[in-house]
Amino acid sequence: MAGYENKTKPTQTSVEEFIAHVEHPVRRADAEVLDEMFRRITGEEPVMWGPTMVGYGSYHYEYESGHQGDALAVGFAPRKASQSLYGLLVQPEAPELLSRLGKHKVGKGCLYVNTLADVDLQVLEELVQTGYRHMTEVVDQPRTKG
């Protein structure tokens, strides 16, 4: 793992400009709602991570191999097929909340929602709140010299 570098890093790209240029009108409108929700719940200003991921807060990780880095705590990416939501699946509350969320799919580390009209927004807010807290208070690790 020596020399490995995270490809997804914070950028200086404007989140507002990124969202304004989302091609699909429903994805763009949903991204605006998600941005307001994530800002309100986390208290964080959004940062673009790579070209397409909007992140709120960050956490530090270190693997047994010695590889370490930083990643967005919670966030989303408006993709062509759906909204990809990050940081919402590892907290202990996730299974119960997902059972009440509505129409969604789960990938390895992502929650996929076709449109916000398909889900219960109050449940989604709980997922964001508990996910953010878990990522920043439980998963976040102190930085070590490397």
C-alpha positions, 0 to 999 in steps of 0.5 A, a space after each residue: 500500500 505504500 505510495 497509494 493515494 486516494 483519488 477522491 479528494 476535496 476540490 475547489 469546485 463550487 457546489 452550487 455551480 455543480 448542482 446548477 449544471 446537473 443535466 437531469 431536471 429531477 436529479 438537479 431538483 433533488 440535489 438542491 433538496 439534498 444540499 439543503 438537508 445535509 447542510 441543515 443536519 450536519 452544520 457543514 458547508 459542502 465541499 466537492 470531492 472529486 468531480 461529482 461527489 458533494 460531501 459534508 464533513 470528513 473523517 480520517 481512517 487508517 487501515 492495518 496495512 498503514 494506508 490512511 486518508 480522509 474521506 467525506 463523512 456523508 454526501 451524495 452524487 447525482 448520477 444518471 440513474 439515481 442519487 448515490 448517497 454516502 455515509 448512511 449505511 454503517 451506523 447501527 440504526 441503518 437497518 431499521 431506518 432503511 426498512 422504513 425509507 421507501 424505494 431504494 437500493 443498497 450497494 457496497 457502500 452506497 444508498 441509491 435513490 431513484 428520486 426523493 419522491 420515492 422515499 420518506 424524507 423524515 427517515 432520510 433525514 434520520 439516516 443523514 443525522 445518524 450517519 454523520 454522527 457515526 462517521 465523525 464520532 465513531 469511525 473518525 480516527 486520530 491522524 498518525 505520522 506516516 
